[in-house]
């Protein structure tokens, strides 16, 4: 593996009073989170209630922990986190990018780790913005483009299980649609399995997530997104338009 891409799953503040523009105010989403009625992230975390209809799988922190396990195992040259432009809820309040917050969190948890090789951590550059908020489709395109720029081909992606079908669909779509990506060799890892393979300590946490109502609720929503991806209707963005 030459590049590891830890996919984004949202960030939030713990308190409304925390400054919007400071990276330190923002935290990665927990395994479960309360979202808006349309499934978007809230800027300020509220207490989790698995029975709430808006309770879904967050998973950014789990993705980060799985990313650390994969770094220790595969020693990638480059690591990117949530590699894309800010979501609308962050732009509206002048918040930092998820890439900034997640990369800083990764830097912190790697302190003191016995790394076979210290990877280069590449943060999303706002100058690369396409003019609209990133999503799974665009994030994977961004990572493929970076790989080509760096002359690298072996890419590992990691995300939580409920997100795997949609991520896998877009990886396949992009490879199939755009000839410039067809020499790349992507591999997709499920965060839960990456963690279970690294240590038995993760089993209770993974079991709670998989047995939650949020997991089932989120999986149903993810399949709607996968269907939209397969039919070229994802966020009303045509597949041919990069």
Buried (B, 14 or more C-beta within 10 A) or exposed (E): BBBBBBBBBBBBBEEEEBEBEEBEBBBBBBBBBBBEEEEEBBBEBEEBEBEBEBBBBBBBBBBBBBBBBBBBBBBBBBBBBBBBBBBEBBEEEEBBBBBBBBBBBBEEBBEEEEEEEEBEBBBBEEEEBBEEBBBBBBBBBBBBBBBBEBEBBBBBBBBBBBBBBBBBBBBBBBBEEBEEBEEBEBEBBBBBBBBBBBEEEBEEBBEEBEEBBBBEBBBEBBEEBBEBBBEEEBEEBEBEEB
